[in-house]
Amino acid sequence: MAPTADIPKTGGRIDWLASYPKSGNTWLRLLLANYFSETDDPHDINAPGVTRGVARSRWLFDNFLGLSSSDLLPHEALALQPQVYHVMARRNAAPVWLKVHDRQQRLEDGSWLFPPAASGVAVYIIRNPLDVAVSNAFHDGHADMERAVAKLCDPAMTIGTRASSQIPQHLGDWSAHVSSWVDQSDIPVLVLRYEDMLADTAGALARVIAFARPETTIVPDRIDQAVRHCQIEALQSAEREHGFREAPRRTTQFFRSGRAGDWLAHLSIAQADRIRSAHLPVMRRFGYAEAD
């Protein structure tokens, strides 16, 4: 939980925005993009801003390695993935953020998938898995809560296909995903609860910037502006007007509700109990009262 590794001050590093899918990663990315924007206008939700996309995108792999990831089997691409980040870190003079949904894991040669030598810090966004299940069900376009609950409890869960724009990503079950990031000690990590982001968005954004960019002087007015631009109503309006390219085709709305406790309206008692049974220790560890 409190790694002792030194945080590089400038350049040559990647800072990871890591989370299980539908835990608030995109929201945090847009908050950062608005804070560091060079204008006072709302940041285009379809533009990368200070973040450089998704860590396992085929474009990153193909561009930095000069290989076609589509020509490789998943395990072949996985073995080469750390090299993408080493090359990317060397080519960037300033730190960059990448969005990550993979679990952190050791590869066959014992190296980390997300190599500490190419890394600065990781911000791990965690959300009540009861709400994660509901959000995933709507995101995946089926609204089947039973199927979404099973997904969070599947140790072999993988997202992405050989035909998609992202290389397949191994999530594992929800608890294993959380532990893979917060319990490793080779990359300094800040754990950020989605519920705390909702309660104090400005404070959460300031914490992230102070942790990842300690050399940066935080400007309260820009924090407040970023928060206004990223209110759920503003993001929903932008999506209606311009669409959102990260939304799956089967999803009618990416920015759906953003509420905490939405699970109460969608999960049955048995479904909620299945998640609690599978993930009780980690839920209690991070203060989710529904676990008791």
N, C-alpha and C positions, 0 to 999 in steps of 0.2 A: 504493500500500500504506500510506502514512502521510500522509493528508490533513492540511492545515494549518488547515482551517476551525475556528473556535471552537465549542465545544460549549455550547449554551444551558444555563444552570444550572437554571432552573425554568420549568414551564408552556409552553403554546403550541407543543408539538412532539410528533412521533411518532418513536419509536425502532423500527427495523425488525428483526425476527427473520427473516432471509432464508436460504433454502436451496433447492437442488434437492430435489424431493419424496423422502421416505424417507431423509433425512440426519440426523435427530435433532432437528428443529425442535419437534415436539410434546413431546418429552422435556424440552428446555430450557424451553419455555413452562410446563410443569408444575412444574419445579424452581423457577422464579421465582414461580409462583403459591403454592407451598408456603412459600417463604421469606418472602414479603410477606403471607401470610395473617394474619388477626387472631386466629386460634386455633391450638392445638397439634395439632388433629386433622388427618388427611390431607385435603388439598384435594380436593373433588369433581372428578373428571376431566371431568365434563360441564359444569362451570361455568367462566366465563372468567377469574375472578380478576383479576390486574393486567393481563392482556392483553385486548384487545378483539376477538378473533376473527381472521378472515382478511381481509387487505387488499382482496381483490377479491370479497368477499361481496356478494350483491345487496342484502342488508338495509342494509349501510352506504351503498351507492350511493343506494338509494331513499330512505333516511332523511335523509341530509344534503343531497341535491340536490332532493328532492321530485319525482323523476321515476321512472318504472318502467323499470329497465334491460332488462326483458324485451321492451319495445317498441322497443328500439334494436338496430341491427346491431352486431356486435362492434367494428368500427372507430369507430362513433359513440360507443359507451360508452367506448372507450379514450381518445378525445380529451377526454372530459369527466372522466376519472378523477382527474387531479391536483386538480381543484376539490374533490373529495370530501375529500382530505387537508388542503387549505387550510381548509375549513370546519371539519373535525374538530379541527384544531390550535387554531383560534381559540376553539372552544367548550369546550375542556378547560383547566382551571386548572392541572392537573398533567400531567407527561409520561405518555404511554401507549405500550404496546408493541402492534405489530401483526405477525401472522405473514404472511410473503410467500413465494410460490413463483414469481412472475413473475421474469424477468430484468429488470434495470434497463435502460431503453432511452430513446432520444430519440424524441419524437413528431414528426409532420410539421411542426409549427411550431418545432421545435428545442428544446422544453422537455423536461425529464425526466419520465418517468412517475411517479416518486417524487420530488417536488420538494424540493430542498434547503431552501427557505425554510420548509417545514412540518416539516422533519426535525431530529432531534437527532443520533443516531448509528445505525449499522447493525451488527448482529452477524451475520456470515455463517458458518453452520455447514456445514462441508465434510466429506464422507465418501468413502472409497475407492469409486470408481465401480463396481468389481467387486462390492462388497457392495450398492451402491445398486441395481444391476440385479436382483439376487436379491430384495431387499426389495420392489422395485416389482412384480416378477412375482407375488409372493404377495399383495401389497396389491391389485393389479388383479384378482385372483381367477382367473387363468388358469394361473399357474405355468409359463408358456411362456418359457423363458430366451432363446430366439432372438428372440422378439418384444420382450422387455425390453431386450436388448442393442441391438436396432435403435432402440428409443426413445431411448436415451442418445446415439445417433450421428446423430439426425435434426435438422438445423438448422431445420426448420419445426415442430418438436414443440409442440403446444398441448394443454392439458388444460382440461376443463370444456366444457359445452354450453349452448345457450340455454335448455334445460329444467332445468338444475341450479341449485343454490343459490348457485353461484359463477359469476361472469362468466368467460368463457374467458380463460385465462392463457397467454401465449407463453413457453415455456421455452427454446426453441432446443436445441442439443446441450449436453451436460454441460460441456464446456470453455468454450463461449461464455457459458453461464450463470454459471459461476464468475468469469470475467473481467469480466463486465458489472458485478458488484458490487465485487470486490476491486481492480479497476484504475481505477474512477472516483475522482475526487479532490474531489468536491463534498460528500460526506457522509462524516464520519469512520467508519472501518470497523475492526472487530475480527474477525479470522479465527479461528474456533474449530474445531479438528479433532475430529470425532466420536470418533476413537480416543483422543484426549487426554481427552475427557470420560469415557470408560470407565475409563481408567487412573487418573484423579484427578478424580472428579466434584466433590468439594468445592472443589478448587482452581479448576476450570473455572468453577463457579458464582460464586465470589468474584471471578474476573477479569471476568466479565460485569457484575456489579454495580458493581465499581470503575470500569469503563470507562463504563457508561451512567449511573450515578448517583454521580459522584465526591463529591457532597456527603453521601452516606450513610455512616454508620459501620457497618461489616460486623460482624455478631454471629456468632461461630463456632458457638455452640450452635444457632442457627437454620439455619445452613448444614448442619450435621450432620443436623438433623431433616428438612430438605427432601430431603436425599440418601436418608435411610431411607425416607421416604414415596414416593420415586420409583424405588426399586429395581424391576427388571423383574418380579420375582415379585409385588410389591405392586400394580403397575399391571395385571398379568394378572389378579390376584384381583379387583380393582375392576371390570375389564371383564367378567369372568364374572358378577359379582353384579349390576351395574347396566347393562351394555352401554356402548358408546362411540359417541356420536352422530356423530363425525367419520369413523367407519369406513364405507367403502362397503358397500352391501348385499351385494355379491358376496364380501366379505371375511369369512372365518370368525373371524379373530382379528387385531386391529390391532397389539397389543403381542405380537409373535411370538417373537423370540429376543434381539434387541439385541446379538448378538455381532459381533465383528470377525473377518474371515476366513471367514465363512459361505459365501462364494463357492466355496471349495475343494470343498464337498460338492455343488454344484449346477451350476457352469458347466463346459462342456467346454473343452479346450485351445484349440480354434478360437474359441470365444465369448470367452474371456478375452483371446486375442490380438487379436481385433477391437477390443475396448475399448482395449487398450494402444496399438494402432496409431492409433486416432482421437484419443486423449487423452494420449499419452506426455508431451509438454512440461509440461502442467499437473499430471499425476500426479507427475512428478519434482519439480516446483517445490514441491509440498506434502508431499514426503517419503514417498510410498508406495513401499516397497521392491519391491513386485511389478512395478513399471514397468520394472525393469532385467532 
